[in-house]
Amino acid sequence: MSRTMDSSAIILAGGKSLRFGSDKTSLEINGVRIIEAVSEKLRRFFPEIIIAGSGFNIPGTSEVSDIYRGAGPLGGIHAGLIAASNEVCFVVACDMPNLYMPFVKSLLDASADCDVVLPRTGEYVQPLCAVYKKKLLPLIERLLIQDIRSILKLYEISKVRHIEVPQSKGKSENDMFFNINYRGDFEMYKKNAPPVLSVVGFSDSGKTTYLEKLIPALKKRGITLGVIKHDAHSFDIDVPGKDSWRLTQAGADITIISSPAKIAVLEKIEREENLSQLAPRLQGKVDLILTEGYKRDRAQKIEIRRAERNREPFCEEGELFAVAGDYVSEHESSVPLLPLDDAEPMAELIIEALKKGDLK
């Protein structure tokens, strides 16, 4: 059972951003501050979110100031642990936009019988994406009183459980531990896009029905999703006669409809945008983009194969991530063949691919 509901989350946001050259906490991706995107991911799983820093005013969070000023991340962890209502606390830096909640949950689940759960890739550890317990407070205070600010020193006097994480094979800006230290990191991240998986198949093969199963299977594992639906024809989601329709008809190039529950952007375009143009619009907001259609765009694909609709492959072998089908094809395939009526195995396969950086 996951421990998120009896744990607290602490976002470290009190650094001086010396390498970046200005305050990183104000950085925005697609109009959303990175620290807000991090807190939104945490909000779905943690009843308490504490920001070790001040002046952010993010709903659903509380803010605390360092007691030991100028003590770096260790001082922020100390302040957060004091304020936390729970013994088990997940600590993350405010500049880690790819926070991956299934992995966070696995860290929490491994937190029994230790003081720290620390991810490690090779010889490198990730101290600012780790689990710390309140019982560490006396040890941390002892270090800070001695003006020892190194988190590594804390590990020498506490019980640490290392979680080995394979080196990511994909782009560094898609790595779940990617953080924005320099301006070049930020510019690189802004130009990037979340990983994309396109669900494709012959007409009436059941693409939408399969997505209706796959989406909740991924959501319950902690993945934030964007979905792009391709329509070969013109469409209009606005209702003739409504205010937004009238404003668009009057000549507005972009109309935004906003409410407490949802937002819609209606934008006139001269030509259709492809996935490489659409996907970056969701950068910083989702872990993964699923699409329905887009056979011709360069993205890895889940092919739907239904015996009553087709017997021949729909995609080139090199494009495939996996096949969801109700029959075994006579054509050899090097990708997994998973059941069409159960999306759980596909969700697990996607989770592992995201963790390894195999999706682009």
GIWOUR-V286992 format. One line per field, one symbol per residue. ss: DSSP state (~ for helix, > for strand, _ for the rest). Layout:
# GIWOUR-V286992
ss = ???
This chain:
# GIWOUR-V286992
ss = ___~~~>>>>>>___________~~~_>>__>>~~~~~~~~~~____>>>>>_________>>>_______~~~~~~~~~~~~____>>>>>>_______~~~~~~~~~______>>>>>>__>>>>>>>>>>~~~~~~~~~~~~_____~~~~~~___>>>>>_______~~~________~~~~~~~~____>>>>>>______~~~~~~~~~~~~~_____>>>>>_____________~~~~~~~____>>>>>____>>>>>_______~~~~~~~~_____>>>>>_______>>>>>>___________~~~>>>>>>__________>>>>____~~~~~~~~~~~~~____
